[in-house]
């Protein structure tokens, strides 16, 4: 039982570190002004591959230059895109963009109001993990695993407590004088 608990504690520690690291990469980075987005298409390859997590920092219009990679809302305000700025129309406030892997520019320009920010860095493949863990059935599986793990911890504690109580009862029987 001692070895099982030791292995269990080791695995628990590794899982906790991974969970805390993932939480920092998704939520903690916001404290430093970065917002994570998953790359869903190959339009920015080879710079950002599908499944990468891109971290975006808010910027002003003056900070955006031709060649920068920006993340913005499309005209429908529902779709978020990360593309490179290929031209800036300062008079009208338009930013023309294009995916690196695309042969043509995006159909419509974007405005500063639609720009979320400028891409700062990315982590390859992290977006795949996040996408899997946040969509069914994987989110349900993750919740189930966490619950099973918590039950396992509780069962081991109960087992050890019961074992100690049994040992104490055996020791008390030995101390009785007849």
C-alpha positions as CSV (number, residue, x, y, z in Angstrom):
1,X,0.0,0.0,0.0
2,X,2.9,2.3,0.8
3,X,4.2,2.0,-2.8
4,X,0.8,2.6,-4.3
5,X,0.4,5.8,-2.3
6,X,3.8,6.9,-3.3
7,X,3.1,6.4,-7.0
8,X,-0.3,8.0,-6.6
9,X,1.3,11.1,-5.0
10,X,3.9,11.3,-7.7
11,X,1.3,11.1,-10.5
12,X,-0.9,13.6,-8.6
13,X,2.0,16.1,-8.3
14,X,2.8,15.8,-12.0
15,X,-0.9,16.3,-12.9
16,X,-1.2,19.3,-10.6
17,X,1.9,20.9,-12.1
18,X,0.5,20.4,-15.7
19,X,-2.9,21.7,-14.7
20,X,-1.4,24.8,-13.1
21,X,0.8,25.4,-16.1
22,X,-2.2,25.1,-18.4
23,X,-4.2,27.4,-16.3
24,X,-1.4,30.0,-16.3
25,X,-1.1,29.7,-20.1
26,X,-4.8,30.3,-20.5
27,X,-5.8,32.6,-17.7
28,X,-2.6,33.8,-15.9
29,X,-1.1,35.4,-19.0
30,X,-4.0,37.9,-19.0
31,X,-2.5,39.5,-15.9
32,X,0.4,40.4,-18.1
33,X,-1.8,41.8,-20.9
34,X,-1.8,38.8,-23.3
35,X,-4.9,37.1,-24.6
36,X,-4.7,33.6,-26.0
37,X,-6.4,32.5,-29.2
38,X,-6.3,29.1,-30.9
39,X,-5.1,29.0,-34.6
40,X,-7.8,27.0,-36.4
41,X,-6.6,27.2,-40.0
42,X,-3.3,27.1,-41.9
43,X,-3.6,30.6,-43.4
44,X,-0.6,31.8,-41.4
45,X,1.7,28.9,-41.9
46,X,4.6,28.5,-41.6
47,X,4.6,31.3,-38.9
48,X,1.7,29.9,-37.0
49,X,0.7,26.4,-37.6
50,X,-2.8,25.0,-37.2
51,X,-3.3,24.1,-33.5
52,X,-0.9,26.7,-32.2
53,X,-1.9,29.1,-29.3
54,X,-1.3,32.7,-30.3
55,X,-0.9,35.3,-27.6
56,X,-2.1,38.7,-28.5
57,X,-1.3,42.1,-26.8
58,X,-3.6,45.1,-27.1
59,X,-2.0,48.0,-29.1
60,X,-3.0,51.4,-30.3
61,X,-3.4,52.3,-34.0
62,X,0.0,54.0,-34.0
63,X,1.7,50.8,-32.9
64,X,0.5,48.8,-35.9
65,X,2.8,48.8,-38.9
66,X,2.9,47.0,-42.3
67,X,4.2,43.5,-41.7
68,X,2.8,43.1,-38.2
69,X,0.5,40.2,-37.4
70,X,-2.8,41.3,-35.9
71,X,-5.8,39.5,-34.5
72,X,-9.1,41.1,-35.3
73,X,-12.9,40.5,-35.7
74,X,-14.2,40.0,-39.2
75,X,-17.1,42.1,-40.4
76,X,-19.6,39.7,-38.8
77,X,-18.0,40.4,-35.3
78,X,-18.2,36.7,-34.6
79,X,-15.2,35.4,-36.4
80,X,-11.7,36.1,-35.1
81,X,-8.8,36.1,-37.5
82,X,-5.0,36.4,-37.2
83,X,-3.4,37.8,-40.4
84,X,-0.5,40.0,-41.4
85,X,-1.0,43.7,-42.2
86,X,0.0,44.3,-45.9
87,X,-1.2,47.9,-46.2
88,X,-2.5,50.7,-44.0
89,X,-4.8,53.4,-45.3
90,X,-4.3,56.0,-42.6
91,X,-6.7,58.5,-44.1
92,X,-9.7,56.2,-43.9
93,X,-8.4,54.1,-41.0
94,X,-8.3,50.8,-42.9
95,X,-5.9,47.9,-42.3
96,X,-5.6,45.5,-45.2
97,X,-4.6,42.0,-44.2
98,X,-3.6,38.7,-45.7
99,X,-2.8,35.2,-44.4
100,X,0.8,34.2,-45.2
101,X,-0.3,31.0,-46.9
102,X,-3.1,32.8,-48.9
103,X,-2.5,33.9,-52.4
104,X,-4.8,37.0,-52.2
105,X,-5.5,39.6,-49.6
106,X,-8.6,39.4,-47.4
107,X,-11.7,40.6,-49.1
108,X,-12.5,43.5,-46.8
109,X,-10.2,45.7,-44.7
110,X,-10.5,46.0,-41.0
111,X,-10.6,49.1,-38.7
112,X,-8.9,49.8,-35.4
113,X,-12.2,49.2,-33.7
114,X,-12.2,45.6,-34.9
115,X,-8.6,45.0,-34.0
116,X,-8.0,42.9,-30.8
117,X,-4.3,43.4,-30.8
118,X,-0.9,42.4,-32.2
119,X,0.4,38.9,-32.0
120,X,3.4,38.6,-29.6
121,X,4.3,34.9,-29.5
122,X,2.8,31.5,-29.9
123,X,3.1,28.0,-28.5
124,X,2.8,25.2,-31.1
125,X,0.2,22.4,-30.5
126,X,-1.2,24.0,-27.3
127,X,-4.3,25.0,-29.2
128,X,-5.0,21.4,-30.0
129,X,-4.9,20.5,-26.3
130,X,-7.2,23.4,-25.4
131,X,-9.6,22.6,-28.2
132,X,-9.9,19.0,-27.1
133,X,-10.3,19.7,-23.4
134,X,-12.9,22.4,-23.9
135,X,-15.3,20.6,-26.3
136,X,-17.5,17.6,-25.7
137,X,-16.9,14.7,-25.2
138,X,-13.3,15.6,-24.0
139,X,-14.6,18.1,-21.5
140,X,-16.8,15.5,-20.0
141,X,-14.0,13.0,-19.9
142,X,-11.8,15.5,-18.2
143,X,-14.4,16.3,-15.6
144,X,-14.9,12.5,-15.0
145,X,-11.2,11.9,-14.6
146,X,-10.9,14.7,-12.1
147,X,-13.9,13.3,-10.1
148,X,-12.4,9.8,-10.2
149,X,-9.1,11.1,-9.1
150,X,-10.7,13.0,-6.2
151,X,-12.6,9.8,-5.2
152,X,-9.3,7.8,-5.4
153,X,-7.6,10.3,-3.1
154,X,-10.6,10.0,-0.6
155,X,-10.6,6.2,-0.8
156,X,-6.8,6.0,-0.1
157,X,-7.3,8.3,2.9
158,X,-10.2,6.2,4.2
159,X,-8.2,3.0,3.7
160,X,-5.2,4.3,5.6
161,X,-7.5,5.7,8.4
162,X,-9.2,2.3,8.7
163,X,-5.8,0.5,8.7
164,X,-4.6,2.8,11.5
165,X,-7.8,2.2,13.5
166,X,-7.5,-1.5,13.1
167,X,-3.8,-1.4,14.3
168,X,-4.8,0.7,17.3
169,X,-7.6,-1.8,18.2
170,X,-5.1,-4.7,17.9
171,X,-2.6,-2.8,20.1
172,X,-5.3,-2.1,22.8
173,X,-6.3,-5.8,22.9
174,X,-2.7,-6.7,23.6
175,X,-2.5,-4.3,26.5
176,X,-5.5,-5.6,28.4
177,X,-4.8,-7.5,31.6
178,X,-7.0,-10.5,32.4
